[in-house]
Amino acid sequence: MRTERLSDDILLVVLSREPQLRNQLAELNETFGKAGPCNVIIDLCLVEIVTSSSISNLMILHNLLSERGRKLVLCNVALATKGVFLTVGLENLFHFAADRASAAALIESTKQTTRQADQTPYSEGAGPCRGTAIRQV
């Protein structure tokens, strides 16, 4: 596993193929379970296929980051791996990008949208997430 800080709030992680992949993801989950949050790009350029254990660890990582208002973006995903996500119905849970630059751009565009939402006035007070209005239906 190789990591690289792309900006103050974006960490790039290049993972190895199975069987190291599941251990590397478990290590990331432990790290992000304790450490301050940042957005994460997982580069799967070396990964041909993922196991159910690795998918489970990716879901845990996604949830850890989402709870803190951060994004997880998967890039350079092999066609067979993307097919696994489609087959198990997880293609809408994860953000996918063609490459690292596209992944970083996706995170930046999300930050822009969040900044605009933070400036939108609302009357119900702050919700559980900063900049989120809670509307009663």
Backbone as CSV, one residue per row, in Angstrom:
resi,resn,N_x,N_y,N_z,CA_x,CA_y,CA_z,C_x,C_y,C_z
1,MET,0.855,-1.173,0.000,0.000,0.000,0.000,0.896,1.229,0.000
2,ARG,0.516,2.160,-0.848,1.259,3.414,-0.925,0.270,4.547,-0.728
3,THR,0.621,5.522,0.091,-0.243,6.676,0.303,0.484,7.945,-0.098
4,GLU,-0.325,8.910,-0.517,0.222,10.197,-0.927,-0.812,11.269,-0.615
5,ARG,-0.383,12.323,0.035,-1.280,13.430,0.339,-1.354,14.324,-0.896
6,LEU,-2.555,14.423,-1.505,-2.734,15.242,-2.705,-3.025,16.694,-2.362
7,SER,-3.656,16.909,-1.208,-3.933,18.253,-0.709,-4.149,18.146,0.788
8,ASP,-4.525,19.252,1.407,-4.744,19.237,2.854,-5.818,18.247,3.273
9,ASP,-6.798,18.021,2.396,-7.899,17.156,2.797,-8.175,15.997,1.832
10,ILE,-7.190,15.653,0.994,-7.349,14.500,0.094,-6.133,13.588,0.234
11,LEU,-6.410,12.326,0.566,-5.381,11.311,0.670,-5.582,10.297,-0.455
12,LEU,-4.519,10.032,-1.207,-4.536,9.013,-2.255,-3.935,7.744,-1.684
13,VAL,-4.634,6.618,-1.893,-4.151,5.322,-1.427,-4.131,4.380,-2.621
14,VAL,-2.955,3.839,-2.930,-2.816,2.846,-3.991,-2.703,1.488,-3.307
15,LEU,-3.684,0.637,-3.580,-3.739,-0.660,-2.914,-3.149,-1.765,-3.776
16,SER,-2.718,-2.824,-3.116,-2.190,-4.010,-3.789,-3.338,-4.946,-4.132
17,ARG,-3.028,-5.983,-4.873,-4.051,-6.983,-5.206,-4.274,-7.924,-4.032
18,GLU,-5.303,-8.768,-4.155,-5.584,-9.777,-3.139,-4.397,-10.731,-3.043
19,PRO,-4.069,-11.265,-1.910,-4.759,-11.204,-0.622,-4.345,-10.019,0.241
20,GLN,-3.343,-9.235,-0.174,-2.910,-8.086,0.628,-4.000,-7.013,0.713
21,LEU,-4.849,-6.944,-0.312,-5.868,-5.906,-0.384,-6.738,-5.873,0.863
22,ARG,-7.256,-7.020,1.276,-8.176,-7.025,2.435,-7.471,-6.556,3.700
23,ASN,-6.190,-6.923,3.884,-5.438,-6.482,5.059,-5.176,-4.978,5.008
24,GLN,-4.870,-4.470,3.831,-4.630,-3.041,3.679,-5.898,-2.235,3.972
25,LEU,-7.039,-2.736,3.501,-8.307,-2.047,3.769,-8.648,-2.095,5.258
26,ALA,-8.404,-3.219,5.899,-8.640,-3.320,7.343,-7.757,-2.323,8.097
27,GLU,-6.526,-2.165,7.654,-5.610,-1.193,8.266,-6.120,0.232,8.079
28,LEU,-6.624,0.538,6.880,-7.199,1.866,6.630,-8.393,2.118,7.542
29,ASN,-9.247,1.109,7.707,-10.420,1.266,8.567,-10.013,1.547,10.003
30,GLU,-8.991,0.858,10.468,-8.503,1.092,11.827,-7.952,2.512,11.951
31,THR,-7.193,2.943,10.959,-6.617,4.290,10.966,-7.711,5.347,10.959
32,PHE,-8.691,5.214,10.067,-9.739,6.228,9.958,-10.774,6.114,11.067
33,GLY,-10.788,5.005,11.768,-11.641,4.886,12.937,-11.126,5.729,14.093
34,LYS,-9.826,6.034,14.083,-9.191,6.781,15.166,-8.801,8.201,14.752
35,ALA,-8.329,8.363,13.526,-7.719,9.618,13.098,-8.752,10.604,12.564
36,GLY,-8.299,11.854,12.438,-9.135,12.890,11.860,-9.457,12.580,10.412
37,PRO,-10.621,13.000,9.971,-11.087,12.629,8.642,-10.458,13.457,7.522
38,CYS,-10.366,12.848,6.383,-10.046,13.541,5.151,-10.738,12.763,4.039
39,ASN,-10.835,13.347,2.879,-11.378,12.648,1.723,-10.340,11.642,1.255
40,VAL,-10.799,10.505,0.731,-9.880,9.445,0.334,-10.168,9.008,-1.091
41,ILE,-9.105,8.925,-1.871,-9.165,8.332,-3.206,-8.443,6.999,-3.117
42,ILE,-9.146,5.934,-3.464,-8.541,4.603,-3.507,-8.261,4.288,-4.965
43,ASP,-6.991,4.137,-5.306,-6.584,3.779,-6.666,-6.454,2.261,-6.728
44,LEU,-7.292,1.650,-7.548,-7.308,0.192,-7.681,-6.609,-0.275,-8.959
45,CYS,-5.622,0.490,-9.429,-4.942,0.170,-10.686,-4.228,-1.181,-10.643
46,LEU,-3.839,-1.651,-9.471,-3.139,-2.933,-9.345,-4.084,-4.095,-9.043
47,VAL,-5.350,-3.785,-8.825,-6.332,-4.785,-8.389,-7.123,-5.291,-9.588
48,GLU,-7.138,-6.610,-9.749,-7.892,-7.215,-10.846,-9.303,-7.574,-10.431
49,ILE,-9.458,-8.066,-9.218,-10.763,-8.473,-8.703,-10.754,-8.306,-7.191
50,VAL,-11.931,-8.114,-6.602,-12.035,-7.953,-5.155,-12.869,-9.084,-4.566
51,THR,-12.542,-9.450,-3.339,-13.291,-10.493,-2.638,-14.404,-9.841,-1.813
52,SER,-15.290,-10.664,-1.292,-16.368,-10.150,-0.451,-15.808,-9.482,0.806
53,SER,-14.713,-9.996,1.332,-14.073,-9.398,2.497,-13.581,-7.984,2.190
54,SER,-12.992,-7.801,1.024,-12.508,-6.473,0.632,-13.668,-5.521,0.387
55,ILE,-14.733,-6.015,-0.224,-15.915,-5.171,-0.432,-16.484,-4.734,0.912
56,SER,-16.538,-5.650,1.854,-17.017,-5.325,3.202,-16.158,-4.245,3.835
57,ASN,-14.847,-4.372,3.701,-13.941,-3.355,4.252,-14.101,-2.011,3.552
58,LEU,-14.362,-2.024,2.251,-14.625,-0.772,1.528,-15.912,-0.120,2.027
59,MET,-16.927,-0.928,2.313,-18.179,-0.395,2.840,-17.971,0.229,4.216
60,ILE,-17.164,-0.422,5.049,-16.850,0.133,6.371,-16.126,1.466,6.227
61,LEU,-15.134,1.516,5.339,-14.392,2.758,5.109,-15.324,3.852,4.602
62,HIS,-16.185,3.505,3.661,-17.162,4.469,3.141,-18.006,5.038,4.283
63,ASN,-18.492,4.170,5.159,-19.325,4.617,6.275,-18.553,5.480,7.264
64,LEU,-17.314,5.110,7.569,-16.490,5.911,8.478,-16.300,7.323,7.932
65,LEU,-16.027,7.423,6.644,-15.810,8.737,6.036,-17.117,9.514,5.915
66,SER,-18.188,8.842,5.507,-19.487,9.506,5.341,-19.989,10.097,6.653
67,GLU,-19.788,9.371,7.745,-20.210,9.862,9.057,-19.530,11.180,9.406
68,ARG,-18.379,11.420,8.820,-17.612,12.642,9.096,-17.719,13.651,7.957
69,GLY,-18.652,13.400,7.025,-18.865,14.336,5.932,-17.795,14.290,4.855
70,ARG,-17.105,13.178,4.754,-16.029,13.034,3.770,-16.412,12.039,2.689
71,LYS,-15.675,12.068,1.596,-15.956,11.214,0.441,-14.888,10.151,0.271
72,LEU,-15.339,9.015,-0.257,-14.463,7.946,-0.708,-14.716,7.793,-2.193
73,VAL,-13.659,7.908,-2.994,-13.772,7.760,-4.448,-12.836,6.646,-4.884
74,LEU,-13.361,5.715,-5.659,-12.569,4.624,-6.218,-12.205,4.983,-7.648
75,CYS,-10.929,4.817,-8.009,-10.527,5.113,-9.381,-9.699,3.977,-9.962
76,ASN,-9.559,4.007,-11.272,-8.828,2.973,-12.015,-9.359,1.578,-11.679
77,VAL,-10.673,1.466,-11.680,-11.331,0.206,-11.334,-11.417,-0.671,-12.574
78,ALA,-10.876,-1.892,-12.471,-10.919,-2.843,-13.590,-12.368,-3.185,-13.922
79,LEU,-12.611,-3.510,-15.180,-13.953,-3.837,-15.636,-14.561,-4.993,-14.836
80,ALA,-13.779,-6.033,-14.565,-14.278,-7.172,-13.788,-14.651,-6.743,-12.370
81,THR,-13.853,-5.867,-11.787,-14.136,-5.379,-10.434,-15.395,-4.523,-10.429
82,LYS,-15.523,-3.661,-11.407,-16.733,-2.835,-11.518,-17.953,-3.731,-11.675
83,GLY,-17.804,-4.835,-12.408,-18.892,-5.791,-12.574,-19.321,-6.417,-11.263
84,VAL,-18.363,-6.652,-10.369,-18.691,-7.198,-9.054,-19.563,-6.200,-8.291
85,PHE,-19.202,-4.922,-8.313,-19.996,-3.899,-7.626,-21.405,-3.820,-8.221
86,LEU,-21.510,-3.937,-9.523,-22.822,-3.928,-10.177,-23.646,-5.148,-9.780
87,THR,-23.012,-6.303,-9.775,-23.704,-7.552,-9.470,-24.281,-7.566,-8.059
88,VAL,-23.523,-7.037,-7.104,-23.995,-7.051,-5.722,-24.808,-5.800,-5.368
89,GLY,-25.035,-4.929,-6.348,-25.896,-3.769,-6.138,-25.267,-2.633,-5.367
90,LEU,-23.953,-2.477,-5.433,-23.263,-1.422,-4.679,-22.738,-0.289,-5.559
91,GLU,-23.101,-0.287,-6.827,-22.571,0.735,-7.721,-23.015,2.141,-7.330
92,ASN,-24.143,2.262,-6.626,-24.612,3.586,-6.206,-24.092,3.998,-4.835
93,LEU,-23.522,3.081,-4.098,-22.958,3.407,-2.790,-21.619,4.131,-2.943
94,PHE,-20.827,3.696,-3.912,-19.483,4.232,-4.097,-19.442,5.242,-5.236
95,HIS,-18.493,6.177,-5.109,-18.209,7.110,-6.196,-17.071,6.512,-7.004
96,PHE,-17.230,6.470,-8.326,-16.213,5.917,-9.212,-15.682,7.021,-10.116
97,ALA,-14.391,6.960,-10.404,-13.756,7.904,-11.328,-12.792,7.124,-12.218
98,ALA,-12.594,7.620,-13.408,-11.727,6.939,-14.366,-10.274,6.920,-13.904
99,ASP,-9.820,8.032,-13.312,-8.411,8.145,-12.927,-8.285,9.062,-11.713
100,ARG,-7.057,9.275,-11.266,-6.807,10.084,-10.070,-7.264,11.524,-10.243
101,ALA,-6.980,12.102,-11.396,-7.366,13.497,-11.637,-8.885,13.651,-11.596
102,SER,-9.587,12.726,-12.202,-11.058,12.766,-12.189,-11.589,12.585,-10.773
103,ALA,-10.948,11.727,-10.005,-11.363,11.497,-8.623,-11.183,12.767,-7.791
104,ALA,-10.042,13.423,-7.944,-9.795,14.669,-7.216,-10.787,15.746,-7.639
105,ALA,-11.084,15.819,-8.931,-12.059,16.790,-9.426,-13.453,16.512,-8.860
106,LEU,-13.804,15.249,-8.725,-15.093,14.881,-8.144,-15.191,15.353,-6.692
107,ILE,-14.132,15.157,-5.942,-14.115,15.615,-4.547,-14.199,17.136,-4.494
108,GLU,-13.451,17.818,-5.345,-13.476,19.287,-5.369,-14.865,19.805,-5.729
109,SER,-15.533,19.162,-6.689,-16.875,19.612,-7.065,-17.856,19.384,-5.925
110,THR,-17.670,18.331,-5.165,-18.516,18.071,-4.003,-18.286,19.138,-2.945
111,LYS,-17.032,19.553,-2.767,-16.729,20.605,-1.794,-17.385,21.919,-2.203
112,GLN,-17.401,22.209,-3.505,-18.052,23.423,-4.006,-19.540,23.397,-3.684
113,THR,-20.182,22.267,-3.922,-21.608,22.119,-3.644,-21.878,22.289,-2.157
114,THR,-21.014,21.724,-1.316,-21.172,21.836,0.129,-21.016,23.283,0.572
115,ARG,-20.039,23.999,0.008,-19.842,25.406,0.373,-21.072,26.218,0.020
116,GLN,-21.668,25.960,-1.148,-22.877,26.685,-1.554,-24.026,26.369,-0.607
117,ALA,-24.155,25.106,-0.194,-25.214,24.728,0.746,-25.003,25.392,2.095
118,ASP,-23.740,25.547,2.508,-23.438,26.199,3.780,-23.884,27.653,3.783
119,GLN,-23.944,28.280,2.620,-24.322,29.681,2.519,-25.815,29.866,2.311
120,THR,-26.562,28.777,2.154,-27.999,28.856,1.943,-28.687,29.052,3.288
121,PRO,-29.501,30.131,3.416,-30.171,30.337,4.694,-31.290,29.327,4.915
122,TYR,-31.519,28.999,6.170,-32.612,28.108,6.530,-33.098,28.507,7.906
123,SER,-34.329,28.177,8.223,-34.927,28.684,9.449,-35.049,27.664,10.565
124,GLU,-34.861,26.411,10.286,-35.058,25.384,11.296,-33.845,25.184,12.196
125,GLY,-32.773,25.923,11.983,-31.575,25.724,12.790,-30.677,24.682,12.152
126,ALA,-29.528,24.517,12.731,-28.548,23.592,12.172,-28.982,22.160,12.428
127,GLY,-28.847,21.350,11.407,-29.149,19.925,11.537,-27.940,19.186,12.070
128,PRO,-27.980,17.871,12.010,-26.874,17.083,12.531,-25.590,17.256,11.735
129,CYS,-25.686,17.707,10.508,-24.509,17.979,9.679,-24.458,19.464,9.414
130,ARG,-23.297,20.025,9.474,-23.129,21.447,9.236,-23.691,21.810,7.882
131,GLY,-24.506,22.853,7.827,-25.060,23.312,6.569,-26.259,22.517,6.083
132,THR,-26.794,21.660,6.907,-27.922,20.853,6.504,-29.180,21.358,7.194
133,ALA,-30.158,21.681,6.420,-31.428,22.103,6.991,-32.318,20.884,7.179
134,ILE,-33.021,20.855,8.295,-33.962,19.773,8.535,-35.348,20.330,8.273
135,ARG,-36.029,19.767,7.317,-37.374,20.221,6.981,-38.376,19.207,7.490
136,GLN,-39.400,19.707,8.129,-40.458,18.818,8.587,-41.443,18.602,7.463
137,VAL,-41.855,17.360,7.281,-42.782,17.017,6.205,-44.147,16.761,6.779
